[in-house]
Amino acid sequence: MNSYMNGNNTYFLFKSKGSNFNETPDDFHNRGFLFGDGLFETMIYFNGKLRFSAFHVERLIEGCRVLNLDFSTLSTIEMIENVLIKKFGSANSLRVRWNVYRMGEGKYTPESKGLSETLQIQTFIPTHSIKEKAYFSDSITVPKSAWSHCKTLNALTYVMANLERKKNSMDEVILFNSDGYVSEAGASNIFWIKNGIYFTPSLDCSCIAGVGRRAIMTKLKASSKGIMEGNFLPKDVMEADYVFTTNVTGVSFIRQIESKIFQTNSDFELDF
């Protein structure tokens, strides 16, 4: 029987050892919970399929390699889609968070390379197409590490950034890396357009290798549009014609950063 989903529902499905996903956890106090020792993918389920599934799997496997996790037992996209179809049908549009964390115990030194998995499922709500006000944070920076580009379970930087954003009554926060270069937004990658050229921080700027970012860049390159990755300062953003953020939930144009008003109506396609 398909489960009914509405905006207030959240389902957690746990993959038991050698079994299928179910609603009863084997162990709640795991290394993901205790140490943030793991990764996650936020995916959009639509018409019985997970969008950009190949990009998600590639990023997750790259993260497993960086964190020294054995991904040989990782569920396949087809397995997850079958679970979702069986439980929710194909008509529901869902936001699916696929959590992968190191199994076993131990303290800071892990005792295993194996992994465990859970699914968190909610109704999919598209992002706002326009974010009215944004600002550059001068107090919270994105730390640089060998896993900066990975989507790890340790998201405290973004939690604190969005607490600050909320306190400042803003719709978006733009973060720098430790070297003072523009890195990313509070829960998204950032792009801007100047004279028809697209710009975005490189992964060297400590931003996450977003699936939405990759999808946009793939589409731009396929259409032969100019795009530049690099190290950029706030003035580079402020000189743009358009500024937008992107993640798997969609694209949002920013109307205003500090006192600068940007264009939000466009004659180009950014949907993906």
SERO-4910 file (N, C-alpha, C, O; in steps of 0.05 Angstrom, whole numbers):
BEGIN
 pado doro    nc1    nc2    nc3   cac1   cac2   cac3    cc1    cc2    cc3    oc1    oc2    oc3
  Met    A     17    -24      0      0      0      0     18     25      0     37     26     15
  Asn    A     10     44    -17     26     69    -18     20     86      6     -3     88     15
  Ser    A     41     99     17     38    117     40     30    145     30     40    154      9
  Tyr    A     13    158     45      4    185     37     24    205     47     34    204     70
  Met    A     32    223     30     51    244     37     38    271     36     22    277     18
  Asn    A     44    288     56     37    316     55     60    332     66     80    320     74
  Gly    A     57    358     67     80    375     74     90    371    102    111    381    109
  Asn    A     74    358    119     81    354    147     93    326    153    102    321    175
  Asn    A     94    309    133    103    282    138    133    280    132    144    292    114
  Thr    A    147    264    149    174    256    144    176    226    151    169    218    173
  Tyr    A    186    211    132    191    183    136    221    177    138    236    188    122
  Phe    A    228    160    157    256    151    159    256    121    153    241    105    166
  Leu    A    272    112    133    275     84    127    303     76    132    322     89    123
  Phe    A    307     55    148    334     45    155    340     19    141    323      1    140
  Lys    A    363     17    131    371     -8    118    385    -26    138    407    -20    147
  Ser    A    371    -48    145    382    -67    165    405    -83    152    406    -84    127
  Lys    A    422    -94    168    444   -109    158    434   -133    141    420   -150    150
  Gly    A    442   -133    116    435   -154     98    406   -156     92    395   -177     84
  Ser    A    391   -133     95    363   -134     91    354   -110     74    370    -97     61
  Asn    A    328   -104     75    317    -83     59    312    -58     77    316    -59    101
  Phe    A    305    -36     65    298    -12     80    272    -16     95    252    -26     83
  Asn    A    271     -9    121    247    -10    136    246     13    156    264     29    157
  Glu    A    225     14    172    221     37    190    232     32    218    228     49    235
  Thr    A    245     10    223    256      4    249    286      5    249    298    -11    235
  Pro    A    299     23    263    328     25    262    341      3    278    332     -6    299
  Asp    A    364     -7    268    380    -26    282    394    -12    305    394    -22    328
  Asp    A    406     10    299    421     25    320    420     55    314    428     64    293
  Phe    A    409     69    333    405     98    328    431    113    335    438    132    321
  His    A    445    106    356    469    120    364    493    109    348    509     93    358
  Asn    A    494    118    323    514    109    305    536    130    301    534    151    312
  Arg    A    556    124    284    578    143    280    569    168    265    582    189    268
  Gly    A    549    165    249    538    189    236    527    208    256    531    232    255
  Phe    A    511    197    275    499    213    297    520    224    316    518    247    324
  Leu    A    540    208    323    559    215    344    582    233    333    591    251    347
  Phe    A    591    228    309    615    241    298    611    256    272    629    269    262
  Gly    A    587    254    260    584    265    233    601    250    213    610    261    193
  Asp    A    606    224    218    624    208    203    609    195    179    602    172    180
  Gly    A    604    211    159    590    201    136    583    222    116    593    245    117
  Leu    A    565    215     98    558    232     75    528    231     71    514    214     82
  Phe    A    517    250     55    489    247     47    485    260     20    500    277     11
  Glu    A    464    250      7    455    261    -19    426    269    -16    409    253     -7
  Thr    A    419    294    -23    391    302    -24    382    299    -53    393    312    -71
  Met    A    362    283    -58    353    276    -85    324    282    -89    308    282    -70
  Ile    A    316    288   -114    288    293   -120    277    269   -135    288    260   -156
  Tyr    A    254    259   -125    241    236   -137    216    246   -151    199    259   -140
  Phe    A    214    239   -177    192    250   -194    185    229   -215    203    219   -229
  Asn    A    160    223   -217    151    202   -237    165    176   -234    172    163   -254
  Gly    A    170    168   -209    182    142   -204    212    140   -208    224    119   -207
  Lys    A    225    164   -212    254    164   -217    267    185   -200    255    205   -193
  Leu    A    293    180   -193    309    200   -179    324    216   -199    339    206   -215
  Arg    A    320    242   -198    332    260   -218    362    262   -214    372    263   -192
  Phe    A    377    264   -236    406    266   -236    419    243   -220    438    248   -206
  Ser    A    407    220   -222    417    197   -204    446    191   -209    461    185   -190
  Ala    A    455    192   -234    483    185   -240    502    205   -226    523    197   -215
  Phe    A    495    231   -227    511    252   -213    512    246   -183    533    249   -171
  His    A    489    239   -172    489    234   -143    506    210   -135    522    211   -116
  Val    A    505    189   -151    520    165   -144    550    171   -147    566    163   -130
  Glu    A    558    185   -168    586    192   -173    597    209   -149    619    204   -140
  Arg    A    581    228   -141    590    245   -118    592    229    -93    611    232    -77
  Leu    A    573    212    -88    573    196    -63    597    177    -63    610    174    -42
  Ile    A    603    164    -85    625    146    -86    652    161    -83    670    151    -69
  Glu    A    654    185    -95    677    201    -91    681    208    -61    703    207    -51
  Gly    A    659    215    -48    660    221    -19    668    197     -3    684    199     16
  Cys    A    658    173    -10    666    148      4    696    144      1    709    135     20
  Arg    A    707    149    -23    736    145    -27    751    165     -9    771    157      4
  Val    A    743    190     -8    757    210      8    756    203     38    775    206     52
  Leu    A    733    193     48    729    186     76    738    158     83    735    149    105
  Asn    A    748    143     63    758    116     67    735     98     76    738     83     96
  Leu    A    713     99     62    690     82     67    688     61     45    692     67     21
  Asp    A    682     37     52    679     15     33    650     17     21    631     12     35
  Phe    A    648     24     -4    622     28    -17    613      4    -32    594      6    -48
  Ser    A    626    -19    -28    619    -43    -44    591    -53    -38    579    -66    -55
  Thr    A    580    -46    -14    553    -55     -7    532    -33    -11    509    -36     -3
  Leu    A    540    -11    -22    522     12    -25    498      4    -42    500     -9    -62
  Ser    A    475     13    -33    450      8    -48    452     20    -76    465     41    -80
  Thr    A    439      8    -95    437     20   -122    414     39   -123    395     38   -107
  Ile    A    415     57   -143    393     76   -147    367     60   -153    346     67   -143
  Glu    A    370     38   -168    346     22   -175    333     11   -150    309      9   -148
  Met    A    350      2   -131    339     -8   -106    323     13    -90    301      8    -80
  Ile    A    335     37    -89    321     59    -75    296     67    -89    275     71    -76
  Glu    A    297     68   -116    272     75   -131    251     55   -127    227     62   -125
  Asn    A    258     29   -126    238      8   -121    225     10    -93    201      6    -90
  Val    A    242     17    -73    231     22    -46    211     45    -47    189     43    -35
  Leu    A    218     67    -60    200     90    -61    175     84    -76    153     93    -68
  Ile    A    177     70    -99    153     63   -114    134     45    -98    110     50    -98
  Lys    A    146     26    -84    130      7    -68    116     21    -45     93     15    -40
  Lys    A    129     40    -33    118     53     -9    101     78    -16     81     83     -2
  Phe    A    109     93    -36     96    118    -42     84    120    -70     70    140    -76
  Gly    A     89    100    -87     79    102   -114     96    120   -131    116    131   -121
  Ser    A     89    124   -156    105    140   -174     93    168   -178    106    185   -191
  Ala    A     69    173   -167     56    199   -171     67    221   -152     65    244   -158
  Asn    A     77    212   -129     87    231   -109    113    244   -118    130    231   -129
  Ser    A    116    270   -113    142    284   -117    154    286    -89    143    298    -71
  Leu    A    178    274    -86    190    272    -59    218    283    -58    232    284    -78
  Arg    A    225    292    -35    253    300    -28    264    277    -12    255    271     10
  Val    A    285    265    -22    296    241    -10    325    247     -1    342    253    -18
  Arg    A    330    244     24    357    247     34    369    219     40    358    204     57
  Trp    A    390    213     26    403    187     28    428    190     45    448    202     37
  Asn    A    426    180     70    448    183     89    465    158     89    455    135     90
  Val    A    491    161     87    511    139     87    531    145    109    545    166    107
  Tyr    A    534    128    128    553    133    150    569    108    157    560     86    151
  Arg    A    591    112    170    609     90    177    596     72    199    588     83    219
  Met    A    596     47    194    585     28    214    606     23    236    629     31    233
  Gly    A    597     10    257    616      2    278    617     23    300    603     43    299
  Glu    A    634     18    319    637     35    342    664     50    341    672     60    320
  Gly    A    677     50    364    702     65    365    697     94    373    674    104    373
  Lys    A    719    108    379    716    136    385    725    152    360    714    148    339
  Tyr    A    745    170    363    753    184    339    766    166    319    766    171    295
  Thr    A    778    144    329    790    125    310    769    103    303    761     88    320
  Pro    A    760    102    278    740     82    270    751     54    272    775     49    270
  Glu    A    732     35    275    739      7    276    731     -8    251    734    -32    248
  Ser    A    719      7    232    708     -6    208    709     14    184    710     38    188
  Lys    A    710      2    160    707     18    136    679     13    123    672     26    103
  Gly    A    664     -5    135    637    -11    125    618     12    129    624     30    144
  Leu    A    595     11    116    576     32    118    548     23    123    541      0    117
  Ser    A    532     40    134    504     36    138    489     58    124    500     79    116
  Glu    A    463     54    119    447     73    104    420     78    116    408     61    128
  Thr    A    410    103    113    382    109    119    371    127     97    386    140     82
  Leu    A    345    128     95    331    146     77    312    164     94    298    154    111
  Gln    A    312    189     88    293    208    100    277    219     77    288    230     58
  Ile    A    250    217     79    233    223     56    212    244     64    198    241     85
  Gln    A    210    265     48    190    286     53    178    294     27    188    287      5
  Thr    A    156    309     28    144    320      4    163    340     -8    175    356      6
  Phe    A    166    339    -35    184    358    -48    170    385    -51    148    387    -62
  Ile    A    184    406    -42    174    434    -45    196    449    -61    218    452    -50
  Pro    A    190    458    -85    210    472   -101    220    497    -87    205    509    -71
  Thr    A    245    505    -93    256    529    -81    242    554    -92    230    553   -114
  His    A    244    576    -78    233    602    -88    249    610   -113    273    609   -113
  Ser    A    235    620   -133    248    628   -157    264    654   -154    283    660   -168
  Ile    A    256    670   -134    270    695   -128    274    698    -98    256    694    -82
  Lys    A    299    704    -90    305    710    -62    310    740    -61    328    751    -75
  Glu    A    296    754    -44    295    783    -45    322    795    -35    333    812    -49
  Lys    A    331    787    -12    355    801      0    376    781      8    370    760     21
  Ala    A    401    787      1    423    771      9    446    788     20    445    813     16
  Tyr    A    465    776     33    488    791     44    512    773     45    510    748     44
  Phe    A    535    785     48    560    771     52    565    768     82    565    788     96
  Ser    A    569    744     91    575    740    120    604    747    125    622    739    111
  Asp    A    609    763    146    636    770    153    645    756    179    666    762    190
  Ser    A    629    736    187    636    722    212    638    692    208    651    678    225
  Ile    A    626    680    188    626    651    184    639    645    157    631    655    136
  Thr    A    659    628    158    673    621    133    672    590    129    668    575    148
  Val    A    675    582    104    675    554     98    703    543    100    721    552     86
  Pro    A    708    524    119    735    514    123    745    498     99    730    485     85
  Lys    A    771    499     95    784    485     73    795    459     83    809    458    103
  Ser    A    789    437     68    799    411     75    799    393     50    789    401     29
  Ala    A    810    369     53    810    350     31    782    341     24    778    329      3
  Trp    A    763    345     42    735    336     38    716    360     36    692    356     38
  Ser    A    726    384     31    708    407     29    687    404      7    665    413     10
  His    A    695    391    -15    676    387    -37    656    365    -33    637    363    -48
  Cys    A    659    349    -12    641    327     -6    618    337     11    620    356     26
  Lys    A    595    324      8    571    331     23    570    314     48    557    293     49
  Thr    A    585    322     69    588    306     93    565    311    112    550    331    109
  Leu    A    562    293    132    542    297    152    548    319    172    531    328    187
  Asn    A    573    329    171    580    351    188    574    377    174    589    387    158
  Ala    A    550    388    180    540    412    166    537    436    185    521    454    180
  Leu    A    553    436    206    551    457    226    556    485    214    544    505    223
  Thr    A    574    487    195    580    513    182    554    525    170    549    549    173
  Tyr    A    538    508    157    514    518    144    491    522    164    474    539    160
  Val    A    491    506    185    472    511    207    476    539    219    457    554    222
  Met    A    501    545    226    507    571    238    503    594    219    494    615    226
  Ala    A    510    589    193    506    610    173    476    617    170    469    640    167
  Asn    A    459    597    170    430    602    167    417    613    192    397    626    190
  Leu    A    428    606    215    419    619    240    425    649    238    408    666    246
  Glu    A    449    656    229    456    684    226    439    698    205    430    720    210
  Arg    A    434    684    183    417    695    162    389    701    173    378    723    168
  Lys    A    378    682    188    351    686    199    351    709    219    332    725    219
  Lys    A    372    711    235    374    733    255    375    760    241    364    780    251
  Asn    A    388    761    217    391    786    202    367    791    184    367    810    168
  Ser    A    346    774    185    322    777    169    328    778    139    318    795    124
  Met    A    346    760    130    354    759    103    344    733     90    337    714    104
  Asp    A    343    733     63    334    709     49    357    691     40    352    668     33
  Glu    A    381    702     39    404    686     31    429    697     43    432    721     48
  Val    A    449    679     49    475    687     59    496    677     40    494    654     30
  Ile    A    516    693     35    538    685     17    563    683     34    570    701     49
  Leu    A    576    660     31    599    654     49    625    655     34    627    650     10
  Phe    A    646    663     48    674    663     38    688    638     48    679    625     67
  Asn    A    710    630     34    727    610     46    748    623     64    747    647     68
  Ser    A    766    608     75    785    619     94    805    638     82    819    653     96
  Asp    A    807    638     55    825    656     41    811    682     32    824    700     21
  Gly    A    785    684     38    771    709     32    758    709      5    748    730     -4
  Tyr    A    758    686     -9    745    685    -35    716    675    -32    709    660    -13
  Val    A    698    684    -50    670    675    -50    670    645    -53    683    634    -71
  Ser    A    654    631    -36    653    602    -37    626    592    -46    624    579    -66
  Glu    A    605    598    -30    579    587    -36    558    602    -20    564    619     -4
  Ala    A    533    594    -23    511    606     -7    505    587     16    519    568     21
  Gly    A    484    594     31    479    580     56    471    551     52    476    534     70
  Ala    A    458    544     30    451    516     24    452    511     -6    439    493    -16
  Ser    A    468    526    -20    468    525    -49    496    534    -60    511    547    -46
  Asn    A    501    527    -85    523    539    -99    514    566   -111    490    571   -113
  Ile    A    533    583   -118    526    609   -128    539    613   -155    561    605   -161
  Phe    A    523    626   -173    532    634   -200    525    663   -203    508    674   -189
  Trp    A    538    676   -222    530    703   -231    537    706   -260    553    691   -271
  Ile    A    524    725   -273    527    730   -301    534    759   -306    522    777   -295
  Lys    A    554    763   -322    563    790   -330    569    790   -360    586    774   -369
  Asn    A    556    807   -374    560    809   -403    557    782   -417    572    776   -436
  Gly    A    538    767   -408    532    741   -421    550    718   -412    546    696   -421
  Ile    A    570    723   -395    588    702   -386    580    694   -358    573    710   -341
  Tyr    A    580    667   -353    572    656   -328    598    652   -311    618    643   -321
  Phe    A    595    658   -285    618    655   -267    609    638   -242    586    641   -234
  Thr    A    627    622   -231    621    608   -207    647    601   -193    667    596   -207
  Pro    A    648    601   -166    673    593   -152    681    565   -160    665    547   -163
  Ser    A    707    561   -161    718    534   -166    716    518   -141    712    529   -119
  Leu    A    719    492   -143    719    474   -120    742    480   -101    741    472    -78
  Asp    A    763    493   -111    786    501    -94    778    522    -73    792    527    -54
  Cys    A    754    534    -77    744    554    -59    728    542    -36    714    556    -22
  Ser    A    731    516    -32    718    501    -10    688    496    -13    676    487      6
  Cys    A    677    503    -36    648    498    -40    643    469    -45    660    454    -54
  Ile    A    619    460    -39    610    433    -44    606    429    -74    597    447    -88
  Ala    A    614    405    -83    610    398   -111    580    392   -116    573    368   -117
  Gly    A    564    412   -118    535    409   -119    526    395   -144    537    399   -166
  Val    A    506    378   -141    494    365   -164    479    385   -182    481    384   -206
  Gly    A    465    404   -169    453    426   -185    474    442   -200    470    449   -223
  Arg    A    496    448   -187    519    462   -199    529    446   -224    533    458   -245
  Arg    A    532    421   -221    542    404   -243    522    404   -266    530    405   -289
  Ala    A    496    402   -259    476    401   -280    475    427   -296    473    426   -320
  Ile    A    477    449   -282    477    476   -295    502    478   -313    500    486   -336
  Met    A    525    470   -303    550    473   -318    550    454   -342    559    462   -364
  Thr    A    539    431   -339    537    412   -361    519    424   -383    525    422   -407
  Lys    A    496    436   -375    478    447   -394    490    471   -408    487    475   -433
  Leu    A    505    488   -393    517    512   -405    539    504   -425    540    515   -447
  Lys    A    555    484   -418    576    475   -436    565    463   -462    575    466   -483
  Ala    A    542    448   -459    530    435   -482    518    456   -501    517    451   -525
  Ser    A    510    479   -490    499    500   -507    520    521   -515    514    541   -527
  Ser    A    546    514   -509    569    531   -517    568    559   -505    578    578   -517
  Lys    A    556    562   -482    556    587   -468    582    590   -452    592    570   -442
  Gly    A    592    614   -449    616    619   -435    613    616   -405    594    627   -393
  Ile    A    631    601   -393    630    597   -364    658    596   -353    676    584   -364
  Met    A    662    610   -330    688    612   -318    687    603   -289    670    614   -274
  Glu    A    704    585   -281    707    577   -253    733    591   -243    752    593   -258
  Gly    A    733    599   -218    758    611   -208    755    622   -179    735    615   -165
  Asn    A    775    637   -171    775    650   -145    765    679   -148    777    694   -163
  Phe    A    743    685   -135    730    711   -140    726    726   -113    722    713    -92
  Leu    A    726    752   -115    722    770    -92    693    781    -92    680    779   -113
  Pro    A    684    792    -70    657    803    -70    651    823    -92    629    825   -102
  Lys    A    672    839    -99    667    859   -120    660    846   -147    646    858   -163
  Asp    A    670    822   -151    664    808   -176    634    801   -177    621    803   -198
  Val    A    623    793   -155    594    788   -153    578    813   -156    558    814   -171
  Met    A    587    834   -143    572    860   -143    572    874   -170    555    891   -175
  Glu    A    591    866   -188    591    877   -214    574    862   -234    574    869   -258
  Ala    A    561    841   -225    546    823   -243    519    836   -252    510    855   -239
  Asp    A    508    825   -273    481    833   -281    460    816   -267    439    826   -259
  Tyr    A    465    790   -265    448    771   -251    464    755   -231    488    750   -235
  Val    A    451    748   -209    463    729   -189    442    708   -183    419    715   -178
  Phe    A    450    683   -182    430    662   -175    444    640   -160    469    636   -162
  Thr    A    429    626   -144    438    603   -130    425    578   -140    403    579   -152
  Thr    A    438    555   -137    426    530   -147    433    507   -129    455    504   -119
  Asn    A    413    490   -126    417    463   -114    397    445   -128    384    453   -147
  Val    A    394    420   -118    376    401   -132    347    410   -131    331    399   -146
  Thr    A    340    428   -113    312    437   -112    305    458   -132    282    465   -136
  Gly    A    325    469   -146    320    489   -167    339    512   -167    359    512   -153
  Val    A    331    533   -182    347    557   -185    332    581   -172    308    583   -176
  Ser    A    347    597   -158    336    621   -146    352    646   -153    376    646   -148
  Phe    A    340    665   -166    354    691   -171    354    708   -146    334    708   -131
  Ile    A    375    723   -142    377    741   -120    371    770   -130    383    779   -149
  Arg    A    352    783   -117    344    810   -127    363    831   -116    370    850   -130
  Gln    A    372    828    -91    388    849    -79    410    838    -61    405    820    -44
  Ile    A    435    848    -63    456    843    -45    466    870    -35    475    887    -50
  Glu    A    464    874     -8    470    900      4    453    921    -11    429    919    -11
  Ser    A    465    941    -23    449    962    -36    446    958    -66    433    974    -79
  Lys    A    458    937    -77    457    933   -106    433    916   -114    427    895   -102
  Ile    A    418    926   -134    395    912   -144    403    898   -170    415    910   -188
  Phe    A    397    872   -172    404    856   -196    380    850   -212    357    850   -202
  Gln    A    384    844   -237    363    835   -255    354    807   -247    370    790   -238
  Thr    A    328    801   -249    318    774   -244    302    763   -267    298    739   -269
  Asn    A    293    780   -285    279    771   -309    300    764   -331    317    781   -337
  Ser    A    298    741   -342    319    732   -360    307    721   -386    284    712   -387
  Asp    A    322    723   -407    314    712   -433    329    687   -440    331    679   -463
  Phe    A    341    674   -419    355    649   -424    344    627   -406    331    633   -386
  Glu    A    348    602   -413    337    580   -398    356    570   -377    379    564   -382
  Leu    A    346    569   -352    362    559   -330    349    534   -317    361    522   -299
  Asp    A    326    527   -326    312    504   -314    328    479   -321    339    476   -343
  Phe    A    328    460   -302    343    435   -306    329    413   -291    338    390   -292
***
